[in-house]
Amino acid sequence: MKMFKVLIVALIAASVAWAQMPKVNKPAVPCEHRGSFFSVGLGLSYMSLSKDEYVSHRSEDGDWDNPSHRYVVKSVKYWGPKRHWEFSGAEAPSLDLRFGGTIGNVVALYFTFMGGLYRGTAVREENNIEQYYLPDANGNLIFQSENSKSYYRREFDAIAAYGWFGVGFSVYPFRDPSSPLRGLYFGFSGGLDALGVRVEDNYDDVATESYFLRYEVGKDWWVSETWSIGVALSFTNVVGFEDDYYGSDGGGRKAVTLLFRITRG
């Protein structure tokens, strides 16, 4: 939380410093997206997460085949405990920072940083899993059935902290100053993401390393020759990296975010 406050203060200081830059650094054409691009967004977000962790053991049944001089597998069973995590929560404020450049009052290209804290509820469930497979004529295992028995389930109050870094672009298709659609834009960004969930009793915290894809639509209104304010709505899909060695699907989450933005350039 202390680091989060420091980031907010730093971003505000950077915005003030940029606003005081001399006029020679301003775009040649006022009220257009040209030259350098800098944007700060604060808002609200809701997120849901799901992750599976498992330990898998293998047992098989088969016989030695004399004609082929090899062991023939007749059936395979995978079994072991499976832990399922869910988390859902709200974040306020969401903090988003972008900086880059613009091309021809049409496209803004930028690096993007975003981070914050979600507060909500985590659910931890444990199951015993048994999966059965039979080989085909080529020896490939074909899934047959699965048995699952839950033996533990509990809800926790939890906090999730996350941060991401990536690259993105926003397209401003309406450039006519008289058009009511001027300032409407569509954006996309992607990059790397890390998240950690701390439950109320510090028991079995959850961590994910992922990549994100963010889709956004928003609108800006010019308030000076170089500054605009706006609002944006985004949907983010986060996909975790699978870890076969430790037995994890990597986790995945969805987030919907409403941001109020101030932009220079």
Secondary structure, DSSP 8 states (H G I E B T S, - for coil): -HHHHHHHHHHHHHHHHHHTS-GGGS-SSTTS--EEEEEEEEEEEEEEEEEEEE--EEEEEEEEETTTTEEEEEEEEEEEEEEEEEEEEEEEEEEEEEEEEEETTTEEEEEEEEEEEEEEEEEEEEEEEEEEEEE-TTS-EEEEEEEEEEEEEEEEEEEEEEEEEEEEEEE-----TT-TTTTEEEEEEEEEEEEEEEETT--S-EEEEEEEEEEEEEEEEESSSSEEEEEEEEEEEEEE--BTTTTB---EEEEEEEEEEEEE-
